Amino acid sequence: MHNYLDFEKPVADLEGQIFELKKLMDAGEGVDVRDEIQRLEKRSYDALSDLYKKLTPWQKTLVARHPDRPHCIDYLNRLVTDFTPLAGDRNFAEDHAIVAGFGRFRGEAVAVIGQEKGADTQTRLKHNFGMARPEGYRKAVRIMEMAERFGIPVVTLVDTAGAYPGIGAEERGQAEAIARSTEACLNLQVPLVALVIGEGGSGGAIALAAASRVLMLEHAIYSVISPEAGASILWRDAGRAKDVAQAMKITAQDLKGFGVIDEIVPEPLGGAHRAPMDAIDTAGERVAANLAELSGLDGATLKQQRREKFLAIGRNL
């Protein structure tokens, strides 16, 4: 059984009935309920299709934050072989919120930098819910510089509510570290493809997403601030997060129209959390296709195109 979001209750009821009928069949009660199961499965599929065709921005936010949604480590385990993680910023400490290292993607060497939220209480605490400290961004810069030195393309996996806003992080130069990481992305002279797999929150996301190509999963979100924080600032009422989500245009479909992202990666019906491996495989295909398109360009051209891409955002609206 799945973890259902509030708006998925009609589907949850139908799938609950299907589950009970299948248990009845498995128990060998002698009742043939196959026709009823097929009828309910069709109703469930249709209900899920209708729901996901018209998700509101707030509902997409809930999908992007779903606890069963695949995270950075899931993508690494599925797509990258011979992955060797590198730790530390050579300055202060290791930051587990950002996983970074080198491996092989489709047989080719690649550097991967991603934000990991964690999958349970223990790993969420270890990875600080994907909210990086300055050390994480300085580690990311170190990996990018190393990748450029050896002519290795970079893939970033973006999934964070934002950079960690703690006092210690601010004392150690959080804003400067984010700016340096963003600068490193823009100046890279190797292909850089960013994939927003869940939440892309504020500067904590752009520090890894100032890329040659920015891809975004169909039900991911990408915004300058979380809907709850935006509502708290505007109305001092986090309960109005739904209104802010609508106003901020945080969905992949909106951002594609604005030119903020380059491509929307489709998700399985019901979101990536319903078929994680299928979602990861589809994303892998699109990352590979974009890397292939960029592979023939020289460093100066890559840097210039990236600069022009970001300068053009919002100019033709």
Residue pairs with C-beta under 8 A, 6 or more apart in sequence:
1 15
1 16
1 19
2 12
2 15
2 68
2 273
2 274
3 66
3 67
3 68
3 273
4 11
4 12
5 59
5 62
5 63
5 66
6 62
7 51
7 59
7 62
8 48
8 51
10 47
10 51
11 44
11 47
11 48
11 51
11 270
14 40
14 43
14 44
14 47
15 44
17 40
18 37
18 40
18 41
18 44
21 33
21 36
21 37
21 40
22 37
24 31
24 33
25 31
25 33
25 34
25 37
45 269
48 269
48 270
49 269
52 219
52 269
52 270
52 271
55 63
55 219
56 242
56 245
56 246
57 221
57 227
57 242
57 245
57 246
57 248
57 249
57 250
57 251
57 254
58 227
58 241
58 242
58 245
58 246
60 219
60 220
60 221
60 245
60 250
60 251
61 221
61 227
61 241
61 245
61 250
63 69
63 219
63 271
63 273
64 198
64 199
64 219
64 220
64 221
65 198
65 199
66 271
66 272
66 273
67 119
67 273
68 273
68 276
69 197
69 198
69 271
69 272
69 273
69 276
70 197
70 272
70 273
70 276
70 279
70 280
71 116
71 117
71 118
71 119
71 130
71 159
71 197
71 198
72 99
72 114
72 115
72 116
72 117
72 157
72 159
72 197
73 99
73 114
73 116
73 119
74 276
74 280
75 114
75 157
75 197
75 280
75 283
75 284
76 83
76 99
76 103
76 112
76 114
78 277
78 280
78 281
78 284
79 105
79 280
79 284
79 287
80 103
80 104
80 105
80 110
80 112
81 103
81 104
81 105
82 103
82 104
83 101
83 102
83 103
83 112
84 101
84 102
84 103
85 99
85 100
85 101
86 100
86 101
86 102
86 139
86 142
86 143
87 94
87 139
88 94
88 135
88 139
89 95
89 134
89 135
89 136
89 138
89 139
89 142
90 138
90 142
91 135
91 138
92 134
92 135
92 138
92 172
93 133
93 135
94 135
94 139
95 128
95 132
95 133
95 134
95 135
95 136
95 139
96 116
96 126
96 127
96 128
97 115
97 116
97 127
97 128
97 129
97 130
97 131
97 132
97 133
97 136
97 160
97 164
98 113
98 114
98 115
98 116
98 132
98 136
98 137
98 139
98 140
99 112
99 113
99 114
99 115
99 116
100 111
100 112
100 113
100 114
100 139
100 140
100 143
101 111
101 112
101 143
102 109
102 110
102 111
102 112
102 143
102 147
102 152
103 109
103 110
103 112
104 110
105 112
105 155
105 284
105 287
105 288
105 291
106 284
106 288
108 153
108 291
109 150
109 152
110 152
110 153
110 154
110 155
110 291
111 143
111 144
111 146
111 147
111 152
111 153
111 154
111 155
112 154
112 155
112 156
112 157
113 140
113 143
113 144
113 154
113 155
113 156
113 157
113 208
114 156
114 157
114 158
114 159
114 208
115 130
115 132
115 157
115 158
115 159
115 160
115 204
115 205
115 208
116 123
116 127
116 130
116 159
117 124
117 127
117 129
117 130
117 159
117 160
117 198
118 124
118 125
118 126
118 127
118 129
118 130
128 164
129 161
130 159
130 160
130 161
130 199
131 160
131 161
131 162
131 163
131 164
131 165
131 204
132 160
132 163
132 164
132 204
133 163
133 164
133 166
133 168
133 169
133 172
133 174
134 169
134 172
134 173
134 174
134 176
134 177
135 172
135 177
136 177
137 163
137 177
137 178
137 180
137 181
137 207
138 177
138 180
138 181
140 156
140 181
140 184
140 207
140 208
141 180
141 181
141 184
143 154
144 154
144 181
144 184
144 185
144 188
144 192
145 184
147 153
147 154
147 188
147 190
148 188
148 189
148 190
148 299
151 190
152 190
153 190
153 191
153 192
153 193
153 291
153 294
153 295
154 188
154 190
154 191
154 192
154 193
155 192
155 193
155 194
155 195
155 287
155 291
156 185
156 192
156 193
156 194
156 195
156 208
156 209
156 211
157 194
157 195
157 197
158 194
158 195
158 196
158 197
158 198
158 200
158 205
158 208
158 209
158 222
159 196
159 197
159 198
159 199
159 200
160 199
160 200
160 201
160 204
160 205
161 199
161 201
161 204
161 226
162 201
162 202
162 203
162 204
162 205
162 225
162 226
163 169
163 174
163 178
163 202
163 203
163 204
163 207
164 174
164 204
165 174
175 203
177 207
178 203
178 204
178 206
178 207
181 207
181 208
182 203
182 206
182 207
182 210
185 192
185 207
185 208
185 209
185 210
185 211
185 306
186 210
186 303
186 306
186 307
186 310
187 303
188 302
188 303
188 306
189 298
189 299
189 300
189 302
189 303
190 299
190 302
191 212
191 291
191 294
191 295
191 297
191 302
192 211
192 212
192 213
192 302
192 306
193 211
193 212
193 213
193 215
193 287
193 290
193 291
193 294
194 208
194 209
194 210
194 211
194 213
194 214
194 215
195 215
195 216
195 217
195 265
195 283
195 286
195 287
196 205
196 209
196 214
196 215
196 216
196 217
196 220
196 222
196 252
196 261
197 217
197 220
197 272
197 283
198 217
198 220
198 221
199 205
199 220
199 221
199 222
199 226
200 206
200 209
200 216
200 220
200 221
200 222
200 223
201 223
201 225
201 226
202 223
202 224
202 225
202 226
205 222
209 222
210 306
210 310
211 306
212 290
212 294
212 302
212 305
212 306
212 309
213 262
213 263
213 290
213 293
213 294
214 260
214 261
214 262
214 263
215 261
215 262
215 263
215 264
215 265
215 283
215 286
215 287
215 290
216 222
216 252
216 255
216 256
216 261
216 263
216 264
216 265
217 252
217 264
217 265
217 267
217 272
217 279
217 283
218 252
218 264
218 265
218 266
218 267
219 252
219 267
219 271
219 272
220 252
221 245
221 250
221 251
221 252
222 250
222 252
222 255
222 260
222 261
223 248
223 250
224 248
225 233
225 248
226 241
227 241
227 242
227 244
227 245
227 248
227 250
228 238
228 241
228 244
229 238
230 241
230 244
230 248
231 237
231 238
231 239
231 240
231 241
231 243
231 244
232 238
234 240
234 244
249 255
249 258
252 261
252 264
253 264
255 261
256 262
256 263
256 264
258 313
258 314
258 317
259 312
259 313
259 314
259 316
260 313
262 290
263 286
263 290
265 282
265 283
265 286
266 282
267 279
267 282
268 274
268 275
268 278
268 279
272 279
272 280
294 302
297 305
